[in-house]
Amino acid sequence: MSENSPGNPKGTPKLKETERVVTTGGPGHGAGGMVGQKAMSFGPSAKRLVRRMRPYRLKTIGVLILAVGSVVLTALGPRILGHATDLIFEGLFGNQFPATSSKDQVIEQVRASGDDRLADMLQAMDFVPGVGVDFSAVSSVLLVVLGLYAAASVLSFVQGFLLNDVVQGTVRDMRSDVETKVNELPLEYFDTQPRGELLSRVTNDIDNISQTLQQTMSQLLTSLLTVIAVLGMMFWISPLLALIALVSVPISMFTTAAIMKRSQTQFIAQWRRTGKLNAHIEETFSGHSLVKVFGRQAEVERVFAEENDKLYDASFRAQFISGLIMPVMMFIGNLNYVVIAVVGGLRVANGSLSLGEVQAFIQYTRQFTQPLTAVASMMNLLQSGVASAERVFELLDADEQRVEGTQSPAPVEERHGEVVFEDVSFSYDADQPLIEHLSLVARPGQTVAIVGPTGAGKTTLVNLVMRFYEVDGGRITLDGVDISAMPRAALRDQIGMVLQDAWLFEGTIRDNIAYGRPDATEEEILEAARATFVDRFVHSLPDGYDTVIDEDGGNISAGERQLITIARAFVSNPALLILDEATSSVDTRTELLLQQAMSALRSDRTSFVIAHRLSTIRDADLILVMEDGAIVEQGNHGELLEADGAYARLYRSQFAAPVEA
């Protein structure tokens, strides 16, 4: 199969012809109806995103263990540093008193002088009168702290390495799942989704998820573990001060939750607006020639400006509201710091705590509020990532096409391309029947031409043969095998299709021809090129068959692109050939030559030819005239002209000379 045929969405009664694809409304119109949809809740989407890391659970456990080790070692640092402060402070006081006195005598002397507060402080200290600072002991403490911090850094580095592997692997799997899902979606899904919107989900949203996980997972995990470890150290030093510090937690959580509730809807709107603007840009760039031909630049710029402004507004509101979290958290943390400093100073004064313990506790206070502030500051990024995840999950949750059949097609030696429609009924919309109880037989070697006005259902017939859509009633057989019981890939391997719109990918001419059959030999490719007259113009190109075609095929003419797509169908050597206005882009002389070449190709094969120019199907073995999804006439060219019916009216409308008044 060389190309996929476009389809028609359900719920669009007026669009009966499947060649009229629902896109974004033509140049100058964006994707509609996407912004303002109700978003899924933050919690379930975040949990679903985390569950996607299950294949990497062993590495995730390793990340958790390393994070715990790193956080515990880091948390021990201030407590040990507090002991160094006590050693220095005790040495300074000990050096102020004579060595002839004992500690108890010094305290009694101070208390006798009326300074009870200083006496209480000295009581809590472990100083020796006449002995100064023990720098050897201080150095030992500092070396221990240095070792702890160095070990914590190594563990943190290894943790970051493993976490990066987990995150990137998860995103890679998500991209793979999206690619698989796209291949499993029915054609009607793409008919109802603006292309730019779909591309935004597959590219922008997944990239945003990757960035979010990369920037938040490590910091979020470390922050939460730090809060637990630091809280334990705080209770170890002073339960009273720890309870004071805990007062800020519910206040912070309540404030953060209130802000998040308001900002989450704005992030959903931001990414939906991004998809809508993407759709407008994509269709405008694709149709930039038409935009210029019809002078619609001003309208395109106006729509772009409107959508850009709406995206700006949504992004500004989302970032501004979520940006309030961090300054509010810092304000609450600073208030908590002041209260702890005051209460801690009073505890040192009455001898309940040492100066080193209070110093360590104040450090822990900063370490306690810092991760809370960091988590709060990550909320805007986290909300943005979850909003993107919701959009990707919507794609992954879309209904897939009907389950594949398992019946094998006819053996190769028995394939002739006989197609039989048996009482087939089909409609895009249940309330608007299109094809009802249609029966026909296309025998091997026959060329079956399908003609009729736009919207009659011509392309619908071949779409049903290709199983782009499933029939509502009856059945279609290919060489005696029901196509609904066959795997789609096996069915489409027997069909070659050429559309009116030539689709080529960025690559060489040789690669584009071989796309119809990747295992084709060089001689088979050249034979197909000569048969379809591609060889005639290829030699005028600088690199011949190695000429690289642009993404949109802009470096060759429309007729040449069409010839390459026909050569692609030739090289696939199909049992059934479908031509949907395949020669509409070539000149008259080339069309005549192609008719001769296709006559040879159609030998012992069934060919469906959809045509508006009746001159191209005069020699067809069977001509089907369709109106409103029904075959109103059938026969060869001569028979239908004699019948003087619908076909004759179409023929005269194209070839009869105008009547002069």
N, C-alpha and C positions, 0 to 999 in steps of 0.2 A: 504494500500500500504506500502510495507516495505522499498523500496529504490527507489530513482530516477535513471533513466537511463541516462548515459552520452549522449551528443548530438554531432552534427557536425556543424561547422560554415558555413555560406554562404560565397561564394567567395573562397572556397577551392575545386576546381573541382576534384582533385585526391582522396579526402577523402570521399568516398561514404558510408562507414560503420560508423555508429554512435558510435560504441564502441571505435573508435580512437579519443579520446578527444584532442582538441588542447590545450596544456598547454604551458609551457615555453620552450619547446624544449628539455626536458630531462635533467638529471643531468649534470651540467656544463654549462648550457646556461641560461641566464637571460631573462627577459621579453623584447622583442624588440619593437621598434617603438613608445615608449612613450615619450622619451625626445625630446625636440625641437619643440613640437607642439605649435602653437600660443595660447597664454593665452588670456583670456577675460580681458577687461580693468579693472583697479583698482576700479574706481568709481561705475559702476553698480553692481559689485560683493559686494562691501562694503555696498551699499544701500540695496541690497537684504538680506545681513546678518542682517542688522539692522531691516528690515521689519519682520524678523522672531520673533522679540520681541513683536509684536502686541498683542498676547494673554496676555501679562503682562503689558499692557499700563497703567493701574491704578497705579500699583506699580512703573512703570517708571516715571509717573507724580509725584508721591510721592518722588522719588529719585531726580527729578529735583528741586522740591520745597525745599527739605532739602539742596540740594547743593547750591541753590541760597542763602538761609538763612545763611549757614555756610560761604560762600564766602563773603557775605556782611559784616557779623560781623568781619571776619578776616581783610577785607579791611579797616574797620573803625579804627582798632587798631593803625596803624602808624600815622594817622591824629590826634588822641587824644594824643598819645605819644609825638607828636610834640608840643602840648600845654604844656605838662610837661617840655619839654626842654626849651620852652620859659619862663616858670615860674622860672626855675633855673637860666637861663641866665639873666633875668630881675632882679632877686634877687641879683645876683653877682654884676651887675652894680649899682643897687640902693644902695647897701651897701658901694660903693666907694665914694658916694657924701653925703655932709652934709644934715641933715634933715631940716635945716633952709631954704634950697633953694627949689624952685619948679622945676618941670620937665622942663618948658620953660626956666627958668633961667639957668639951667644946660646946656641945649642945646645951649643957646646964648653964654655962657662962652666957651664952646668947639669950637663953630664956630669962636668966636673972637680970639681963639688961633691959628686959621688957619687949623684946622683938620675938614674940611667939610665932609669927608667921614664918620668919626665917628659920627658927628652930624646927618647925614642922618640916620645912623643906630639907634641912640638913639631916633630919631623922630618916627621911626616905632615901637619902643618898648613901652610897657605899664608898665614902672617902676615907683617906688615911691622913691625919694631920702631919704637915711637914713634907708630904710626898706630892710632887707635881704631876704633870700629865705623863702617862705611860705611853709614849709614842710607839713603842714596840707593839703593845696590845692594839693600839689604834690602827697601826699598819696591817696587822693580821686581820682585823675586822674588815678593813677596806679591801684587802686582797680576796677575802671570802666573797664580799659583795661583787667585786669585779668578776670573779669566777662564775658567780650565779648569773650575772647579766650576760656574760659571754655565752654560757650554756643556753640561756633562754633565747639568745639571738640565733644560735645554730638551729635549735629546735623550731623556731619561728620560720627560718629560711626553708628548712625541709618541709614544714607544714605548707608554706606558700607554694612550693614546687608541686606537691601532691594535689593541693586544692586546685591549682591551675589546670592540672591534667583532668581532674574530675569535672570542672566547669566546662572546659573546652570539649571534652568528650560528650558531655550532656547536650551541649549546643549542636555539636556535630550530629548526634543521634536525632535531635529535633529536626534539623535540616533534612536529614535522610527520611524521617517519617513524613515530613511535609511533601517531599518529592514523590514518595510512594503514594501518599494520599492524593496528590494532584493527578497521578496516573490512574487512580481508582475512581475519581469523581466522574459522574455522568456529564455529557456535553451540555445539558441544560443548566448545570451549575455555572459554567463559564459564560453562558449566554446571559445570565442574570447578574453577573459580577463584573463591574468595570475593570478593565485590564490593569489600569494603574493602581486601583485599590488592592487587587489581588497581589500584584508585584510588591506593593508596600508591606503587606503582611509577610510575604516570603523573604524580603530583604531587610527593610528598615526595622520591622518589629523584632525579627530574630536577632539582628545585630544589637538592638537595644537590650534584649534579654541577656545576650552575651556580656555586654558592658555592665549591666546591672549585677549579674551574678559575680562577675570578676571583681567588681569594686566593693560589693557588700558582703559576700559570703565570709571572707576571711575576717574582715573588720567586725562583722556582726557576731561571728562565733567568738572571736577574741574578746569583744566587749562584754558579752554575756558571761563568759567564764571569768573575766576580770572582776565583774560586779560580785559574783559569788565568792571568789577567792578573797577579794578585798574586804567584803562584808564579814567573812569569817575572821580575818585578822583584826578587824575593828572590834568585834565582840570579844576577841581574846584580850585586847588591850583594855577596853572599857565598855561594858554593856550599856552604860548610861549614854555615853557619847554616840555609840552605835545606834541606839534607838532614836536619838535626836537626828542623826543622819538619815535614818529610814523615813522620817516624816516627809522628806522631799520626794520620795519615790511615788506614792499615790498621787501627790500633787502634779508631778511631772507626767505620769501616765494619763491622768485625766485631761491635762492640757494638750498633750500630744494627740490623744484619741479625738478630742474635739476638733483640732486643726486638721487631722488626717481625714476625718469624715467629710469636711468641706472641700479638701483638695483632691480627693480621689476622683470625684466626678469630673473635675477639671482636667485631670490627666487622661481620662478616657476620651473626653472631647478633644484634647490636644492631638492624640494619635489618630482619632478618626478624621479630624481636620487634615492631618498630614496625609492620610490616604486619599482624601478627596482632592487635595491640591496636587498630589502625585498623579491621580487619574487625569486631571485637567492638563497638566504639563505633558504627560505621555501622549495623549491623543492630539494635542496641539503640535508637538514636535513631529509626530507621525504624519500629520496632515498639514504640515507647514506650507506645502505648495498650494493646496486648496485655499488655505487661509489667505495667502497673498493674492491668488487669482481672483477671489471674490472680495478682496479688500476688507477682510474682517479683522485686521490687526487691532484696530481700536477696541472692538468688542472682546477679543481674546485678552488684551491687556486689561480691560475693565474687569472681566471675570477673574483674571489672575489677581488683580489688586484686591478685589473683594474677598477672595478665598485666602489670600495672604494676610489680609487684615484680620479675618476671623481666626486664622491660625495664630497670629500674633496675640490676639485678645485671650484665646484659650490658653496659650503657653504662658502669657504674663500672669494670668490669674492662678494657674497651677503652680508656677514657680514662686510667686509672691506669697500665696497662702501657705504652701509647704515651707517656704523660707522663714516663716515666723517661728518655726519650731525651735531652731537652734538659739536665737537670741532669748527666747522665753526660758529655755532650759538653762542657759548661762546665767540669767538673772536669778532663777530659783537656786542654782548651785552656789552663786556668790552669797546669797542670803544665808544659805545653810553653812557656808564656810565661816561667815562672821559669827554666827551663833556658836559654832563649835570652838572657834578660837577663844571666845569670851569664857565659855564654860570650862574649856580645857585649862585656861590660865588660872581660873579659880581653883581647879582640882590640883594644879601644881603648887599653888600657894598654900593649900591646906595639907599638902603632903600625900594626897591620895594617888597621885601619878608623878612620875619623874618627868623632867624636861624632855628627855629623849623619847619617852613614850608619847608625849603630846606632839612632839615634832613628827614622829612616825604617823600618829593618827591624822594630823593635818595633811601629810602627804597622801595617806590613804583616802582622805576625804576628796582630794583632788583626783586621785585615781578612781574613786567611786563615781564622782559626778562626770568625769571626762568620758567614760564609755557610754553613760546614759545620754550625754550631749551628742556623742558621735552617732549613737543609734538614732537619735532624733533627727540629726542632720542627714542621715541616710534615708529617711522616710520618703523624701521627695523622689530620690532616685529609685527606691524600692517600689514606690507606687507607680512610677512611670514604667518600670520593668514589668510589674504584674499587669498593668493595663495592656502592654504589648502582648504578654502571655495570653491574656483573655482573647485577644484578637486571633492569635495563632491557634488557640484551642477551639475557637469557633470554626476555623477551617478544618482542623483535625476531626471535629465532631460532625461535620457535614455528612449527609446521607450519601452512601456510596452507591455505585451502580449495581444492578442485580447480580447475584452470584454467578460466577462463570459456569458454563456447561462443561460436561466431561466427555461427551461423545466425540469420537474421532471423525474427522471429515472423510470424504470418499478417498480411496487410494489414488495415488498420483496418476496411474494409468487410466483411471475411470473418471478423471476430472475433465469436464467439457464446458462447464459454466452454465448448465441448465438451471434457470431460476423460475420457481413457481410460487405465485401468490395464491393462497387458498382462503377465500372469505376473510380477507384482512380488514380490520378496522383500527383506526388510530386517531387520536386527537391530542393536541397540546393542552387543551383546556377541556375538562369534562363537560362543561356547558356549551362548548362550541365544537361539535363533531367536524372532522376534516375529511378523513377517508372512512367510508362505510361499505363493508361487505365487498371489497374489491378482489377480483380473481383474474389472473392472467398467467400465461406461460410464455417464457422467453427461451427458445430452444437453442442448442449449441450452434454456433456459427451465425446466428441471427444478429442483425443490428437493429436494436429496438430504439426508436427515437421517441422522445417524450416532449410534446409541445403543449402550449397553452398560455393563457395570460398570466401575468405576475400574480402570485398568491394562489395559483390553482393547485399546488401540491406536488409539483414536478420533482424538486429536490428532496421533498419528504420521502418519496418512493426510494430513492437511492440511499437516503439516510437510514431507512428501515432495513435495507439490504445489508448495510455496513454495521447494523446494530448500534448506531449512535443513539437510537431510541428503540424502545421495545414496543412491540405491537400490543394493542389492547385486546384484540380478538383475532382468531384465525392463526395462520402460521405461514412462514416463508421457508422454502427448502432450496438448497443449493446442491445440485446433483443428487437429489433424493434424500438429503440429510437436513433435518430441521435445524436452522441456524441458531435457534435459541438454546439448543442442546450442545452446541459446539463452543469450545473456548474462543473468545473474541480474537485472540492472536492467530489461532489456526484459521479462522474464517477470513480475517483480513489479509493473511498471507496469500490467499488465492485471488485477491482483488487488487487491480491497479486503478488508481483514481487520479484524475487531473481536474483541477478546479479552475474557475474563471480567474480567481485571484492567485497569481503565481507566488508561492512561498519558497524562498531560498534562504539558507543559513550562510553565515559568514564562513567562507572556505573556498577551495578551488572549484572550478567547473567540474573537474573529474570527480571530486568528492560529492558534489551535489547530484551528479548523475548516479553514482554508485549508492546513494542513499536509498534507492529503491531496492537494492540487493547488495548488502555489504560484501558478500563473498564473490561478487562478479569479477571476472578476469579483465585484464586490460583490453583484450580483443573484444569481449562482450560489450564493454563500455564504448569502445570506438564504433562497434557495429550499430549500437543504439543511437549514437551521435550522428552517424552517417545516415541512418534511416529517417531521422527526424530533422535533418539538415542543420543540426548544431555544428557539425564539422565545417559547414560552409562559412560560418562567420568566425569560428574559433581561431582559424589561422591568421585572421587579421588582427588579433589581439597580441600584445607584446610577449606574453608568456604562454600563449596557446591554452592547452587544457589545465595548465598550472596557474592560470590567471585567478587571483583571489577576488571573489565577489564581495562587495560591501555588504554590511548587515542588511541594508534595505535594497540591495541589488542596484544601486544608483549608477554604477559604472557601466552597465549595459542597458539596452533598450527594453521596453516592456515586452515587445515581441520576442526578443532573444531570451528573456526570462521564461516566457511561456514555452518556447521550444525546449529549454532545459528540463522543465517539469514534465513535458511529454516524453523526452528521452528517459527520464527517471521511471516513468511507467513502462516504457518499452523494455528496459533492462530487467525489470522485475518479472517479466514473462508470466503474466497473471492468467488465470482461467476465466476471469470475469473482468471486463474493462468498463470503467465508468468515466464518461467525459462530460463535464458540466461546463458548457460553453468554452471548451478547451482551446478553440482556435479564434477566440474573439479579439485577441491582441496581436494577431499576425496579419501581414498584408495579404491581398487577394491571391497573388501568385504563390506565395508560400502555403497558403491555405489549401490550394489545389494540390500541391505536391504532398502536403501532409495527409490529405484525404486518400491519396494513392498509397502512402506508406501505412496508414492505419487500416486500410483494406487488407493488406497483407498480414498485419498484426491480428486482425479480428478473425482470421481463418480458424475454424473449429473452436471459436470462443464466442461467448455471448457478450454483446456490447450494449450498454445503455448510454444513449447520447441525449443530453438535455440541450435543446437548441431554441433560440429565438429567431435566428436567421434560417428560414425554411429552405433556402438554397443549399444548405449544408447537409440536409437529410433527405433529399429527393430519392436517393438510391437505397434508403433504409428498407429492410425486409418488412418491418412492422412499425407503423407510426401510431402512437397512442396520443389522443387528444384529450387533455384533462381540463375540467372546469369544476371549481369548488370541491376538489378532492376526489372527484369521480371521473372515470373514463367514459366520455360521452361518444367517442368515435374511435375506431381502430381499423387499420388496413394499410395498404401501400399508398404511395403518392397518387397514382392514377385513380385508384378506387375511391379515395377520399375526395378528390376533385369532382368526380362524377356524382358522388353523393350530394354535393352542393350543401354541405352542412357547416359545422364550426370550423373545420380545417380549411375549407374553401374560402370562408370569410377571412380567416387569418392570412391565407395566401394572397388573396386579392388586395388586402390592406397593405401588403408589402410590395407587391409587384404591379398592381393595376396602375395605369397612367392616371394622373389627376384629370378630373372632368372640368373642362373650361366652361365658365358661365356664358 
